[in-house]
Amino acid sequence: MFRHILVPLDFNDIAPQPVSIGAELARACHAKLTLLSVVDDSFPNPDILSLQLPWADYYRHLREAAQSSLEEVRDTLPKDLQVEVAVIRGKPAPAIARFAQENSCDLIIMATHGTSGLQQAILGSVTRRVMYLAPCPVMVVKFGHRAPGQ
């Protein structure tokens, strides 16, 4: 059914549900699971001022931190699963969709907070944008939803 499952993670809010569901599906389908983080380095982050780092060093720090965080999540998964980690640069939604296309992903599993109204209008939703841009189905898991067996 699925050969390559993609789970993008935002480390501002780590949602274990998409990872758990992705791992269960990958096991059931004998599929590869990729954990992805997108570093949005298209605009300066205000945190850079407190670190006193040049932009290039700051964004390298972000990419290294994302890589380390993905590896920590990967290390919690069963060793018999084929799990890869990837860190890419760009605007999150288009970067996720492009990665899925370029890597022949059959399914993307993402969490959402389920915001609406003004918060949704101001912040937008990466998950919603990925749903429109993705070359494959997108499974949306509401943040806080308990995965089967939890």
C-alpha positions in Angstrom: 0.0 0.0 0.0 2.5 2.7 1.2 6.2 2.5 0.3 7.5 5.8 1.7 5.8 7.7 4.6 6.8 11.2 5.4 6.4 12.8 8.9 7.3 16.5 9.0 8.0 17.7 12.5 8.0 21.2 14.0 10.0 21.2 17.1 8.2 24.1 18.6 5.4 21.7 19.4 6.5 18.1 19.3 3.5 15.9 18.5 4.3 12.3 19.1 1.1 11.1 17.4 2.1 11.5 13.8 5.4 9.7 14.5 3.6 6.8 16.3 1.0 6.5 13.5 3.8 6.8 10.9 5.8 4.1 12.6 2.8 1.7 12.9 1.8 2.2 9.2 5.5 1.8 8.1 5.7 -1.5 10.0 2.4 -2.7 8.6 3.2 -1.8 5.1 7.0 -2.6 5.2 7.5 1.0 4.2 10.3 3.5 4.7 9.6 6.3 7.2 11.2 9.7 6.8 11.2 12.2 9.7 11.6 15.7 8.2 12.4 19.1 9.6 12.2 22.3 7.6 14.4 25.2 8.6 12.8 28.4 7.4 15.7 30.7 6.8 14.0 33.0 4.5 13.8 35.9 7.0 15.8 36.9 10.1 14.5 35.4 13.3 14.4 37.9 16.2 16.3 35.3 18.4 19.4 35.9 16.3 19.9 39.2 18.1 20.2 37.6 21.5 22.7 35.1 20.3 25.1 37.6 18.7 25.8 35.2 15.7 26.1 36.0 12.0 23.0 34.8 10.1 24.9 31.9 8.4 26.1 30.6 11.8 22.7 31.0 13.3 20.9 29.1 10.6 23.6 26.4 10.6 22.9 26.1 14.4 19.2 25.7 13.6 19.9 23.0 11.0 22.2 21.1 13.4 19.7 21.4 16.2 16.9 20.1 14.0 19.1 17.2 12.8 19.9 16.3 16.4 16.3 16.5 17.5 15.2 14.2 14.5 17.9 11.7 15.5 16.6 11.7 19.1 13.1 10.9 17.8 14.4 8.3 15.4 16.3 6.6 18.3 13.0 6.1 20.1 11.5 4.0 17.3 11.8 0.3 16.9 15.2 -0.7 15.4 13.6 -2.9 12.8 11.9 0.0 11.0 13.7 1.7 8.1 13.8 5.3 9.3 15.6 8.2 7.7 15.9 11.8 8.9 16.2 14.8 6.7 16.7 18.5 7.3 15.9 20.9 4.5 15.7 24.7 4.0 12.8 26.8 2.8 9.3 27.8 3.5 7.7 24.9 5.3 4.6 24.0 3.2 6.2 24.2 -0.2 9.4 22.6 1.0 7.5 19.6 2.5 5.5 19.2 -0.7 8.6 19.4 -2.9 10.5 16.9 -0.6 7.5 14.5 -0.9 7.5 14.8 -4.7 11.3 14.5 -5.1 11.5 11.5 -2.8 8.4 9.6 -4.0 6.5 9.7 -0.7 3.1 8.0 -0.9 1.7 9.6 2.4 2.4 12.6 4.6 1.3 12.5 8.2 1.1 15.8 10.0 -0.3 17.2 13.2 -2.5 20.2 13.5 -3.7 22.3 16.4 -7.1 22.7 14.8 -7.0 26.5 15.2 -9.7 28.6 13.5 -10.9 32.1 13.2 -8.5 35.0 13.8 -5.6 32.8 14.9 -5.9 30.7 11.7 -6.1 33.9 9.6 -3.0 35.5 11.1 -0.8 32.4 11.5 -2.1 30.3 8.7 -1.7 26.6 8.7 1.3 24.8 7.3 -0.7 21.5 7.4 -3.5 23.1 5.4 -1.1 24.4 2.8 0.6 21.1 2.5 -2.8 19.4 1.9 -3.2 21.6 -1.2 0.4 21.4 -2.4 1.2 17.7 -1.7 1.6 15.2 -4.5 0.2 12.5 -2.3 -2.4 12.0 0.4 -2.0 13.9 3.7 -3.2 12.3 6.9 -3.9 15.0 9.5 -3.8 14.2 13.2 -5.3 16.6 15.6 -2.7 17.7 18.2 -3.3 15.8 21.4 -5.1 12.9 19.7 -4.1 9.6 21.1 -2.7 7.1 18.6 -4.0 3.6 18.7 -2.4 1.6 21.5 -1.5 4.6 23.6 
